[in-house]
């Protein structure tokens, strides 16, 4: 279902208005607000003192009592001095207040700004005009509004001044008739000057705050790429930041490993709390055959559905310039599949190993202008290497862990295992050298128990060593490794074991092969520990090249239930081997267990040839 709301035509609503909202994405902390107010308070003190310095260095007199000042201020020289003194005291008080106050209230800041707006009008009213040394107060308050807030507040400050200035002009009704027309023109010019200055200063401040918000967004994205989260966790955190930044409720991540035709798809949506939830999903055969998930005309593009049903798109060319693209059937197809009215697509290249593409559905943030698309492109250029570094570090840690586990396994084999075997042989020799009358006595039975205990510990250590070793099972080696595991199990336990596999090569992904081998090893461990079986049959079968089954049957005691149970029933009854169930879930497989008490059990794991491990 498509959104029934009216769709904004592409490129008809400029993102200039939306750009004002960027500063809201980088809210200032209390410490930043305090630091800003301290800077403004210090500047206000220097501004209040500057007219006095101007009067002291007047070439036409010696200060405020000079003929020049008397002509300028008329009979209000003393009042001007008083107002300057009050403003200096006010500026010093504000400076001290923000130096010792750690949490400036918004109301207090608004009151101080209102006083700064009223002050230039008042001083010029008393001084007799807007010219002279007090004109700089207007510029300062505009800079103050821009530095503290942004364009809208700067324009509001200028608007308040225009109202006050025209009110002042109307209040001063003693202007001669021949000069009133000139005074009105002067006020009009003054108002236009204030608006132009406010627009210029506010525009510069607004863009500076937008750049600050963009840098903060980039820092948050880079900070979300952490090794301890893993690749999937990092992608989830990065996608969440991007979706919140551009106000997109849903997104899709498409990824493909180099030299592979397998397509990975991950759905991402924002929870009510704003947290991103990533879920890998199996790509359908039709999706695997399509190329529009990864290949596109532009590395960063945006398309939206218009009222007439067309789906025009724009994107960046190789020189990062905005251009209209040909009707993008791929984006339109994806939007239709996901029931979206607009789609933003950006590609990520992780060195030479992975190719990824992020699709944002129904983004509300600014994404229709060249500057906005370029920012999204720059974000991905910075995040891509960070995500790839996480991928490499995780791989390095896994390999380092595998090397360390192999070293521990060798140490166990050369140390503890050999020592236990030697102890078992000594106990056996001691038991055999007992006198004939003691062969059936308690001492012989105790020595036999110790010998059996030592054998059990050797088997446990060997199983631990087997689990410590890294498994490098591949489609062409899985059958041989399963056969070796079966032979080793029979040799170490004495349980008759037979392995059957009609195919020498399986059509499964390498990581799925490794999980299947681990499942077989765990199943054999459970047979040795709990079943009391004498015979085990292992089969690895393929059906139509699409479904593969690993079956382990034994003639032991069986499980604590009767009949056949699937995965859901096993979870509901809290039955079945926990480790095997978790590994089956990792490869998106199916597990079924048949049990007959006292007659044995049958464990069956089914996995599709297109299955992929769900971990990153």
C-alpha positions as CSV (number, residue, x, y, z in Angstrom):
1,X,0.0,0.0,0.0
2,X,1.3,3.4,-0.9
3,X,1.2,6.4,1.3
4,X,-2.1,8.2,0.7
5,X,-0.6,11.6,1.6
6,X,0.3,14.1,-1.1
7,X,3.8,13.5,-2.5
8,X,6.0,16.6,-2.9
9,X,7.1,16.9,-6.5
10,X,10.8,16.3,-7.0
11,X,13.0,19.4,-6.9
12,X,10.0,21.8,-6.4
13,X,10.4,22.3,-2.7
14,X,14.0,23.6,-2.0
15,X,15.8,22.1,1.0
16,X,16.7,25.7,2.0
17,X,13.9,25.6,4.5
18,X,14.8,22.1,5.7
19,X,18.4,23.2,6.1
20,X,17.4,25.4,9.0
21,X,16.5,22.2,10.9
22,X,20.1,20.9,10.7
23,X,21.1,22.9,13.8
24,X,18.4,21.1,15.7
25,X,20.2,17.9,15.0
26,X,23.3,19.1,16.9
27,X,21.8,20.5,20.2
28,X,24.2,22.5,22.3
29,X,25.2,21.0,25.6
30,X,24.9,23.0,28.8
31,X,28.6,23.6,28.9
32,X,28.5,24.8,25.3
33,X,25.7,27.2,26.1
34,X,27.6,28.5,29.1
35,X,30.7,29.0,27.1
36,X,28.8,30.9,24.4
37,X,27.2,33.2,26.9
38,X,30.6,33.9,28.5
39,X,32.1,34.8,25.2
40,X,29.1,37.1,24.4
41,X,29.3,38.7,27.9
42,X,32.9,39.5,27.5
43,X,32.3,41.0,24.1
44,X,29.4,43.0,25.6
45,X,31.7,44.6,28.2
46,X,34.2,45.7,25.5
47,X,31.3,47.1,23.4
48,X,30.0,49.1,26.4
49,X,33.4,50.6,27.0
50,X,34.2,51.4,23.3
51,X,32.1,54.6,23.1
52,X,34.0,56.1,26.0
53,X,37.3,55.3,24.2
54,X,35.8,57.0,21.1
55,X,35.0,60.2,23.0
56,X,38.4,60.3,24.7
57,X,40.2,60.3,21.3
58,X,37.8,62.7,19.6
59,X,39.9,65.1,17.5
60,X,37.3,67.9,17.9
61,X,37.1,68.1,21.6
62,X,37.9,66.3,24.8
63,X,35.1,63.8,25.5
64,X,31.4,64.0,26.0
65,X,31.5,67.7,27.0
66,X,33.1,68.8,23.7
67,X,31.2,71.0,21.3
68,X,31.0,68.1,18.9
69,X,29.3,65.9,21.5
70,X,27.0,68.7,22.6
71,X,25.9,69.2,19.0
72,X,25.4,65.5,18.7
73,X,23.5,64.8,21.9
74,X,21.9,68.2,22.5
75,X,21.0,68.6,26.2
76,X,21.1,64.9,27.0
77,X,24.8,64.6,27.6
78,X,24.4,63.7,31.3
79,X,21.7,61.2,30.4
80,X,23.9,59.5,27.8
81,X,26.7,59.3,30.4
82,X,24.2,57.7,32.9
83,X,23.0,55.2,30.3
84,X,26.5,54.2,29.4
85,X,27.3,53.7,33.1
86,X,24.2,51.6,33.5
87,X,25.0,49.5,30.4
88,X,28.6,48.9,31.6
89,X,27.3,47.8,35.0
90,X,24.8,45.6,33.2
91,X,27.5,44.0,31.0
92,X,29.8,43.4,34.0
93,X,27.0,41.8,36.0
94,X,26.1,39.5,33.1
95,X,29.7,38.5,32.7
96,X,30.0,37.6,36.4
97,X,26.7,35.8,36.3
98,X,27.7,33.4,33.5
99,X,31.2,33.0,34.9
100,X,29.8,31.5,38.1
101,X,26.5,30.1,36.9
102,X,26.9,26.6,35.5
103,X,23.3,26.1,34.1
104,X,22.1,29.3,32.3
105,X,18.3,29.2,32.0
106,X,16.7,29.8,28.6
107,X,14.5,32.5,30.1
108,X,17.5,34.4,31.5
109,X,19.2,34.3,28.1
110,X,16.0,35.6,26.4
111,X,15.7,38.4,28.9
112,X,19.3,39.4,28.3
113,X,18.8,39.4,24.6
114,X,15.6,41.5,24.9
115,X,17.6,44.0,26.9
116,X,20.3,44.1,24.2
117,X,17.6,44.7,21.5
118,X,16.1,47.6,23.5
119,X,19.4,49.2,24.4
120,X,20.5,50.5,20.9
121,X,17.0,52.1,20.3
122,X,17.1,53.7,23.7
123,X,20.6,55.1,23.5
124,X,20.0,56.4,19.9
125,X,16.7,58.0,21.1
126,X,18.5,59.9,23.9
127,X,21.6,60.6,21.8
128,X,19.4,62.1,19.0
129,X,19.9,59.7,16.1
130,X,21.2,56.4,14.8
131,X,24.5,57.8,13.6
132,X,27.7,58.1,15.5
133,X,29.5,55.8,17.9
134,X,26.4,53.9,18.9
135,X,25.6,52.4,15.5
136,X,27.9,49.5,16.3
137,X,25.4,48.2,19.0
138,X,23.0,47.2,16.2
139,X,25.7,45.1,14.5
140,X,26.7,43.5,17.8
141,X,23.2,42.4,18.7
142,X,22.7,40.9,15.2
143,X,26.0,39.0,15.6
144,X,24.9,37.9,19.1
145,X,21.6,36.4,17.8
146,X,23.4,34.7,14.9
147,X,26.1,33.3,17.2
148,X,23.7,32.2,19.8
149,X,20.9,30.8,17.6
150,X,20.6,31.2,13.9
151,X,19.0,32.9,10.9
152,X,15.4,33.0,12.1
153,X,16.3,34.6,15.4
154,X,18.5,37.1,13.7
155,X,15.7,38.1,11.4
156,X,13.3,38.4,14.4
157,X,15.8,40.7,16.1
158,X,16.0,42.9,13.1
159,X,12.2,42.9,12.8
160,X,11.8,44.0,16.4
161,X,14.3,46.8,15.8
162,X,12.4,48.0,12.7
163,X,9.2,48.2,14.8
164,X,10.9,50.1,17.6
165,X,12.6,52.5,15.1
166,X,9.4,53.3,13.3
167,X,7.6,53.7,16.7
168,X,10.4,56.0,17.8
169,X,10.0,58.1,14.5
170,X,6.3,58.4,15.1
171,X,6.8,59.3,18.8
172,X,9.2,62.1,17.8
173,X,6.4,64.2,16.3
174,X,8.4,67.4,16.5
175,X,10.1,66.9,13.1
176,X,9.6,69.9,10.9
177,X,7.2,69.4,8.0
178,X,9.8,69.9,5.3
179,X,12.1,67.2,7.0
180,X,9.4,64.6,7.7
181,X,9.7,63.1,4.2
182,X,13.4,62.9,4.5
183,X,13.2,61.3,7.9
184,X,10.8,58.7,6.6
185,X,13.2,57.8,3.7
186,X,16.0,57.6,6.2
187,X,14.0,55.2,8.4
188,X,13.2,53.1,5.3
189,X,16.8,52.9,4.3
190,X,17.8,52.1,7.9
191,X,15.2,49.3,8.0
192,X,16.4,47.8,4.7
193,X,20.0,48.0,6.0
194,X,19.1,46.1,9.1
195,X,17.2,43.4,7.2
196,X,20.1,43.0,4.7
197,X,22.6,42.8,7.6
198,X,20.4,40.3,9.5
199,X,20.0,38.1,6.4
200,X,23.7,38.1,5.7
201,X,24.9,37.5,9.2
202,X,22.1,34.9,10.0
203,X,22.8,33.0,6.7
204,X,26.4,32.6,7.5
205,X,25.7,31.6,11.1
206,X,23.0,29.1,9.9
207,X,25.4,27.4,7.5
208,X,28.1,27.3,10.2
209,X,25.7,25.5,12.5
210,X,24.7,23.2,9.8
211,X,28.3,22.3,9.2
212,X,28.7,21.7,12.9
213,X,25.6,19.4,12.8
214,X,27.0,17.5,9.9
215,X,30.4,17.0,11.6
216,X,28.6,15.8,14.7
217,X,26.6,13.3,12.6
218,X,29.9,12.1,11.0
219,X,31.5,11.7,14.4
220,X,28.5,9.7,15.7
221,X,28.6,7.4,12.7
222,X,32.3,6.8,13.1
223,X,31.9,6.2,16.8
224,X,29.2,3.6,16.1
225,X,31.7,1.4,14.2
226,X,33.1,-0.6,17.1
227,X,34.9,-4.0,17.0
228,X,33.1,-5.4,20.0
229,X,29.8,-5.0,18.2
230,X,30.9,-7.2,15.4
231,X,30.0,-6.6,11.7
232,X,26.2,-7.0,12.1
233,X,26.1,-4.9,15.2
234,X,28.2,-2.2,13.6
235,X,26.0,-2.2,10.5
236,X,22.9,-2.0,12.8
237,X,24.3,1.0,14.7
238,X,25.4,2.8,11.5
239,X,22.1,2.2,9.8
240,X,20.3,3.5,12.8
241,X,22.2,6.8,12.8
242,X,21.6,7.3,9.1
243,X,17.9,6.6,9.4
244,X,17.5,9.0,12.3
245,X,19.5,11.6,10.5
246,X,17.3,11.6,7.4
247,X,14.1,10.6,9.3
248,X,13.6,7.3,7.4
249,X,11.4,4.7,9.2
250,X,12.7,1.8,7.2
251,X,15.8,0.8,5.3
252,X,17.3,-2.1,3.4
253,X,20.9,-3.2,3.3
254,X,22.1,-5.2,0.3
255,X,25.5,-6.7,0.3
256,X,27.5,-9.1,-1.9
257,X,30.9,-10.6,-1.3
258,X,33.5,-10.4,-4.1
259,X,33.6,-13.4,-6.4
260,X,30.3,-14.6,-5.1
261,X,26.8,-14.6,-6.5
262,X,25.2,-14.8,-3.1
263,X,23.1,-11.7,-2.1
264,X,22.7,-10.7,1.6
265,X,19.7,-8.6,2.5
266,X,19.0,-7.0,5.9
267,X,15.8,-5.2,6.9
268,X,16.3,-2.4,9.3
269,X,13.5,-0.5,11.1
270,X,13.4,1.9,14.0
271,X,11.7,0.8,17.2
272,X,9.4,3.2,19.1
273,X,12.4,4.1,21.2
274,X,14.5,5.1,18.2
275,X,16.7,2.0,18.3
276,X,17.5,0.4,15.0
277,X,16.7,-3.3,14.7
278,X,18.5,-5.2,11.9
279,X,17.3,-8.6,10.7
280,X,19.0,-10.6,8.0
281,X,16.6,-12.3,5.6
282,X,17.0,-14.9,2.9
283,X,17.0,-13.5,-0.6
284,X,14.5,-15.1,-2.9
285,X,15.8,-16.7,-6.2
286,X,14.2,-13.8,-8.1
287,X,16.0,-11.3,-5.9
288,X,19.3,-13.1,-6.4
289,X,18.9,-12.9,-10.2
290,X,18.2,-9.2,-10.2
291,X,21.1,-6.7,-10.2
292,X,19.2,-3.6,-9.2
293,X,20.0,-4.1,-5.6
294,X,23.6,-3.2,-6.1
295,X,24.1,-1.8,-9.6
296,X,23.0,1.7,-10.4
297,X,23.7,4.7,-12.6
298,X,24.7,6.9,-9.7
299,X,26.5,6.1,-6.5
300,X,24.0,8.3,-4.6
301,X,20.5,9.0,-5.9
302,X,17.0,9.9,-4.8
303,X,13.7,9.1,-6.4
304,X,10.1,9.9,-5.5
305,X,6.8,9.0,-6.9
306,X,4.8,11.9,-8.4
307,X,1.1,12.3,-8.6
308,X,1.0,11.2,-12.2
309,X,2.6,7.9,-11.3
310,X,6.1,8.6,-12.7
311,X,9.2,7.9,-10.7
312,X,11.8,10.5,-11.6
313,X,15.2,10.4,-9.9
314,X,18.3,12.6,-9.5
315,X,21.8,11.6,-8.5
316,X,25.4,12.6,-8.4
317,X,27.7,12.1,-11.3
318,X,31.4,11.3,-11.1
319,X,32.3,14.9,-10.3
320,X,29.7,15.0,-7.5
321,X,27.4,17.3,-9.5
322,X,23.6,16.9,-9.4
323,X,22.1,15.5,-12.6
324,X,18.7,14.1,-13.6
325,X,18.8,10.4,-14.2
326,X,17.0,8.3,-16.6
327,X,13.8,6.7,-15.2
328,X,15.3,4.2,-12.7
329,X,13.3,1.0,-13.0
330,X,15.3,-0.7,-10.3
331,X,14.5,2.0,-7.7
332,X,10.9,2.0,-8.8
333,X,10.7,-1.8,-8.5
334,X,12.3,-1.7,-5.0
335,X,9.9,1.0,-3.9
336,X,7.0,-1.0,-5.1
337,X,8.2,-4.1,-3.3
338,X,8.6,-2.1,-0.1
339,X,5.5,0.0,-0.5
340,X,7.5,3.2,-0.4
341,X,6.8,6.6,-2.0
342,X,10.4,7.7,-2.2
343,X,13.8,6.0,-2.0
344,X,17.3,7.2,-1.4
345,X,20.1,4.9,-2.5
346,X,23.8,5.2,-1.7
347,X,26.6,2.7,-2.4
348,X,29.4,1.6,-0.1
349,X,32.5,-0.1,-1.3
350,X,34.4,-2.1,1.4
351,X,37.8,-2.3,-0.3
352,X,37.7,-5.1,-2.9
353,X,35.9,-7.7,-0.7
354,X,32.3,-6.4,-0.3
355,X,29.9,-4.3,-2.3
356,X,27.0,-2.8,-0.3
357,X,24.1,-0.5,-1.0
358,X,21.9,1.2,1.5
359,X,18.3,2.0,0.5
360,X,16.3,4.5,2.7
361,X,12.6,4.4,2.3
362,X,10.4,7.5,2.7
363,X,13.1,9.8,4.1
364,X,11.7,13.0,5.5
365,X,15.1,14.8,5.8
366,X,16.6,17.0,3.0
367,X,17.7,14.7,0.2
368,X,16.6,16.5,-3.0
369,X,19.5,19.0,-3.5
370,X,23.0,18.5,-4.6
371,X,24.5,19.6,-1.3
372,X,22.3,17.1,0.6
373,X,23.2,14.1,-1.6
374,X,26.8,15.1,-1.5
375,X,26.7,15.0,2.3
376,X,25.2,11.5,2.2
377,X,27.9,10.5,-0.2
378,X,30.6,11.9,2.0
379,X,29.1,10.1,5.0
380,X,29.4,6.8,3.3
381,X,32.9,7.5,2.1
382,X,33.9,8.0,5.7
383,X,31.9,5.2,7.2
384,X,32.9,2.6,4.6
385,X,36.6,2.3,5.7
386,X,35.5,2.3,9.4
387,X,33.1,-0.6,8.8
388,X,35.8,-2.4,6.7
389,X,38.3,-2.0,9.6
390,X,35.8,-3.6,11.9
391,X,35.5,-6.5,9.5
392,X,39.3,-6.9,9.2
393,X,39.8,-6.6,13.0
394,X,37.2,-9.2,13.7
395,X,38.7,-11.5,11.2
396,X,42.2,-10.9,12.7
397,X,40.9,-11.6,16.2
398,X,39.3,-14.8,15.0
399,X,42.5,-16.0,13.4
400,X,44.5,-15.0,16.4
401,X,42.1,-16.8,18.6
402,X,42.3,-19.9,16.4
403,X,46.1,-19.9,16.6
404,X,45.9,-19.5,20.4
405,X,43.4,-22.3,20.7
406,X,45.6,-24.6,18.5
407,X,48.5,-23.8,20.8
408,X,46.5,-24.7,23.9
409,X,45.3,-27.9,22.2
410,X,48.9,-28.9,21.5
411,X,49.9,-28.2,25.0
412,X,47.1,-30.3,26.4
413,X,48.0,-33.1,24.0
414,X,51.7,-33.0,24.9
415,X,51.1,-32.4,28.6
416,X,47.9,-33.3,30.4
417,X,46.7,-36.0,28.0
418,X,50.0,-37.8,27.9
419,X,50.3,-37.6,31.7
420,X,46.8,-39.0,32.2
421,X,47.5,-41.8,29.7
422,X,50.7,-42.7,31.6
423,X,48.8,-42.7,34.9
424,X,46.1,-45.0,33.4
425,X,48.8,-47.4,32.1
426,X,50.5,-47.4,35.5
427,X,47.2,-48.1,37.3
428,X,46.5,-50.9,34.8
429,X,49.9,-52.4,35.4
430,X,49.5,-52.1,39.2
431,X,46.1,-53.8,39.0
432,X,47.6,-56.7,36.9
433,X,50.4,-57.2,39.4
434,X,48.2,-57.7,42.3
435,X,48.3,-61.1,44.0
436,X,45.9,-63.7,42.7
437,X,43.8,-63.6,45.9
438,X,43.4,-59.8,45.6
439,X,42.3,-59.8,41.9
440,X,38.7,-60.0,42.9
441,X,39.0,-57.9,46.1
442,X,38.0,-54.3,46.8
443,X,41.5,-53.0,45.9
444,X,41.3,-54.3,42.4
445,X,37.8,-52.9,42.0
446,X,39.0,-49.5,43.2
447,X,42.0,-49.5,40.8
448,X,39.6,-50.5,38.0
449,X,37.4,-47.5,38.8
450,X,40.4,-45.1,38.9
451,X,41.5,-46.5,35.5
452,X,38.0,-45.9,34.0
453,X,37.9,-42.4,35.4
454,X,41.3,-41.6,33.8
455,X,40.1,-42.9,30.5
456,X,37.0,-40.7,30.7
457,X,39.1,-37.7,31.5
458,X,41.4,-38.4,28.5
459,X,38.3,-38.6,26.3
460,X,36.9,-35.3,27.7
461,X,40.3,-33.6,27.1
462,X,40.4,-34.9,23.5
463,X,36.9,-33.6,22.9
464,X,37.9,-30.2,24.3
465,X,41.0,-30.2,22.1
466,X,38.8,-31.0,19.1
467,X,36.5,-28.1,19.9
468,X,39.5,-25.8,20.4
469,X,40.8,-26.5,16.9
470,X,39.5,-24.3,14.1
471,X,37.4,-26.1,11.6
472,X,38.1,-25.4,7.9
473,X,35.3,-27.4,6.4
474,X,34.4,-26.6,2.8
475,X,31.9,-28.2,0.3
476,X,34.6,-30.4,-1.1
477,X,36.1,-31.5,2.3
478,X,33.0,-31.8,4.5
479,X,32.4,-35.5,3.6
480,X,36.0,-36.5,4.4
481,X,36.0,-34.6,7.7
482,X,32.8,-36.3,8.7
483,X,34.3,-39.6,7.9
484,X,37.4,-38.8,9.9
485,X,35.3,-37.7,12.9
486,X,33.4,-41.0,12.7
487,X,36.5,-43.2,12.6
488,X,38.1,-41.2,15.5
489,X,35.0,-41.6,17.5
490,X,34.9,-45.4,17.0
491,X,38.7,-45.7,17.8
492,X,38.5,-43.7,21.0
493,X,35.2,-45.1,22.4
494,X,34.9,-48.6,21.0
495,X,31.4,-47.8,19.7
496,X,30.8,-49.3,16.2
497,X,30.3,-46.3,13.9
498,X,29.4,-46.2,10.2
499,X,29.3,-43.2,8.0
500,X,27.4,-43.1,4.7
501,X,27.6,-40.3,2.1
502,X,26.6,-40.9,-1.5
503,X,28.0,-37.5,-2.6
504,X,31.6,-36.6,-2.2
505,X,30.9,-32.8,-2.6
506,X,28.0,-30.9,-1.1
507,X,26.3,-27.8,-2.4
508,X,26.6,-25.8,0.8
509,X,28.3,-22.5,1.8
510,X,31.6,-23.0,3.6
511,X,30.4,-21.6,7.0
512,X,27.3,-23.9,6.8
513,X,29.7,-26.8,6.3
514,X,31.7,-25.9,9.4
515,X,28.5,-25.7,11.5
516,X,27.3,-29.1,10.2
517,X,30.7,-30.6,11.2
518,X,30.4,-29.0,14.7
519,X,26.8,-30.4,15.0
520,X,28.1,-33.9,14.2
521,X,30.9,-33.7,16.7
522,X,28.4,-32.5,19.4
523,X,26.0,-35.3,18.5
524,X,28.8,-37.9,18.9
525,X,29.8,-36.4,22.3
526,X,26.2,-36.8,23.5
527,X,26.0,-40.4,22.2
528,X,29.2,-41.2,24.2
529,X,28.0,-39.5,27.4
530,X,24.3,-40.2,27.6
531,X,23.1,-42.9,25.2
532,X,25.0,-46.1,26.2
533,X,24.8,-47.1,22.5
534,X,26.8,-49.9,20.9
535,X,26.2,-48.8,17.3
536,X,26.0,-45.5,15.5
537,X,24.9,-44.8,11.9
538,X,25.8,-41.4,10.3
539,X,24.4,-40.3,7.0
540,X,24.9,-37.2,4.9
541,X,22.3,-37.1,2.1
542,X,21.3,-34.7,-0.6
543,X,17.9,-34.4,-2.1
544,X,17.6,-32.9,-5.6
545,X,20.6,-30.8,-4.9
546,X,18.5,-28.4,-2.9
547,X,18.1,-30.0,0.6
548,X,20.8,-31.6,2.6
549,X,20.3,-33.8,5.6
550,X,22.7,-34.9,8.4
551,X,21.2,-37.9,10.2
552,X,22.7,-39.5,13.4
553,X,21.1,-42.8,14.6
554,X,22.1,-44.9,17.6
555,X,20.7,-47.9,19.5
556,X,21.1,-46.4,22.9
557,X,18.6,-45.4,25.7
558,X,16.9,-42.6,23.7
559,X,15.7,-39.3,25.0
560,X,13.2,-38.6,27.7
561,X,10.3,-38.5,25.3
562,X,8.6,-40.8,22.8
563,X,8.0,-40.0,19.2
564,X,9.2,-37.3,16.8
565,X,9.5,-33.7,17.8
566,X,10.4,-30.7,15.6
567,X,12.3,-27.6,16.7
568,X,9.2,-25.7,18.0
569,X,8.1,-28.7,20.1
570,X,11.5,-29.3,21.5
571,X,11.7,-25.6,22.6
572,X,8.2,-25.8,24.1
573,X,9.1,-28.9,26.1
574,X,12.6,-27.6,26.8
575,X,14.0,-30.9,25.5
576,X,16.8,-31.8,23.1
577,X,20.5,-30.8,23.0
578,X,20.8,-27.0,23.5
579,X,24.1,-26.6,21.7
580,X,22.9,-28.4,18.6
581,X,19.6,-26.4,18.5
582,X,21.6,-23.1,18.6
583,X,23.9,-24.2,15.8
584,X,20.9,-25.3,13.7
585,X,19.4,-21.9,14.2
586,X,22.6,-20.2,13.1
587,X,22.4,-21.9,9.7
588,X,18.6,-21.4,9.4
589,X,18.1,-25.1,9.3
590,X,15.5,-27.5,10.7
591,X,15.9,-30.0,13.5
592,X,13.9,-33.2,14.2
593,X,14.5,-35.8,16.9
594,X,12.9,-39.3,17.0
595,X,13.2,-41.1,20.3
596,X,12.2,-44.6,21.5
597,X,13.1,-45.2,25.1
598,X,15.4,-48.1,25.5
599,X,15.7,-48.6,21.7
600,X,17.6,-45.5,20.5
601,X,17.2,-42.2,18.9
602,X,17.5,-40.5,15.5
603,X,18.7,-36.9,15.1
604,X,18.0,-35.2,11.7
605,X,19.3,-31.8,10.6
606,X,18.0,-30.3,7.4
607,X,19.5,-27.3,5.6
608,X,18.8,-25.7,2.3
609,X,21.6,-25.4,-0.2
610,X,21.1,-21.6,-0.3
611,X,21.2,-21.1,3.4
612,X,23.6,-18.6,4.9
613,X,24.7,-18.2,8.5
614,X,22.7,-15.4,10.1
615,X,25.7,-14.0,11.9
616,X,27.7,-11.2,10.2
